[in-house]
């Protein structure tokens, strides 16, 4: 696939303890997309990122970034990647400006005050440029991590749990920022626990469980395939069982026979609700109320991981 900026083939990692963190992972990330990697704790998300960023060595497999092999052509590959880790490990007494400028120098890039200024302005950190890092709020420190990762103009940006422990308004701000970055052509890969983050942000979603990628899918396609709607009817009189006349409909009894739930595909042309209501009427079953609910990405994720573990 020629539009892949990051190609991962047969990637495995077994630690000295014998723990296998990754098992033959194959993954292609498209240029300019936002890709969300979802998985429970210990699924292998951070190990995967650490290998691509050169922090951990793989046991087997190959990774290329825009055609550069991360082992054979380490410097070129690494200079194309920015990493925003979960934790801030920065000199607390250093200023914002110096920290971000220093990060750029680490990648052998010549000083470029105009670029550093643009990054700080984009991240609303410009008025804090001379402040010591220890004086920043938690949200500003998080934005500083992003500024450091963008200091050397990477093509691929990894965000490892970017909004863990961040309040709701700040999360919205982060999402806005990520979208803006993508508009500048940066490819973004984020790992997250927050399903709503993936649902809000990502173009494609990968699910990792126990070191294996169990699914990669366009978000809309994933929601279409696995997203189900449910119609719940609160019955006027409880039923002991579903009458034979209704056996052709995907129905289930709930709440001690006081509710009927009807599950249907949100995207099929005919939901079948009209026919269902017609058949209920014919069977003399009346209802007091009805409500619909739709499965979220969270429901989908939970069922996928459960299937994998079963």
CORLINRA-V360410 format. One record per backbone hydrogen bond with DSSP energy under -0.5 kcal/mol. CO is the residue of the C=O (numbers start at 1). NH is the residue of the N-H. Records with the same first field share a line. If there is no record, write none. Layout:
CO->NH / NH
This chain:
1->4
3->31
5->66
6->29
7->64
8->27
9->62
11->25
12->59 / 60
13->21 / 22
15->18
19->15 / 21
22->13 / 24
25->11
27->8
28->30
29->5 / 6
30->33
33->35 / 188
34->203 / 204
35->37 / 190
36->38 / 206
37->192
38->208
40->43
43->211
44->48
45->49
46->50
47->51
48->52
49->53
50->55 / 56
51->54
60->12
62->9
63->70
64->7 / 66
65->68
67->69
68->65
69->73
71->74
73->77
74->78
75->79
76->80
77->80
78->81
80->155 / 156
82->158
83->85
84->160
87->89
88->90
90->92
91->94
92->134
94->133
95->99
96->100
97->101
98->102
99->103
100->104
101->105
102->106
103->107
104->107 / 109
105->108
112->115 / 116
113->117
114->118
115->119
116->120
117->121
118->122
119->123
120->125 / 126
121->124
125->128
126->129
128->96 / 131
129->97
131->96
132->135
133->136
137->141
138->142
139->143
140->144
141->145
142->146
143->147
144->148
145->149
146->150
147->151
148->151
150->153
155->187
156->82 / 158
157->159 / 189
158->84 / 160
159->161 / 191
161->164
163->166
167->171
168->172
169->173
170->174
171->175
172->176
173->177
174->178
175->179
176->180
177->181
178->182
179->183
180->184
181->184 / 186
182->185
187->157
188->35 / 190
189->159
190->37
191->161 / 162
192->39
193->195
194->197 / 198
195->199
196->200
197->201
198->202
203->219
204->36
205->217
206->38 / 208
207->214 / 215
209->212
211->23
212->209 / 214
215->207
217->205
218->222
219->223
220->224
221->225
222->226
223->227
227->266
228->295
229->264
230->232 / 293
231->233 / 262
232->234 / 291
233->235 / 260
234->288 / 289
241->243
243->246
244->247
246->249
249->251
250->263
252->261
254->258 / 259
255->258
257->239
258->235
259->254
260->233
261->252
262->231
264->229
265->268
269->271
272->276
273->277
274->278
275->279
276->280
277->281
278->282
279->283
280->285
281->284
284->286
286->236 / 237
289->234
291->232
293->230
296->300
297->301
298->302
299->303
300->304
301->305
302->306
303->307
304->308
305->309
306->310
